[in-house]
């Protein structure tokens, strides 16, 4: 079984059009996946180079990976677009926006509380809209 066949069999596209809770959990897990991707890329780069990567390049690499994964799984329009938005923008992009290294070469990161609120508001509003559209009437 090839990687493409495996992805399409075990990670099928599903927009959860009739299940608000499944959609909410799915998109929340995409945010967590994006945060995990940013952590993996940052720690791996730090282990090799002795400092954290430039955020723009690391985020671009994650975005390219997420887009490629969605295309391999079979692009499904808005569902795939939302998966990319929640993973790459709210998840990985939010993590890179919120965390900053203290000094080049230092493994210590700072969290900017002023940057957390806009990310939470954007993701929260998007989640609210998605739940509202799927709420049973």
Beta strands, then each sheet from edge to edge (+ up, - down):
strand 1: 99-101
strand 2: 109-111
sheet 1: 1+ 2-
end
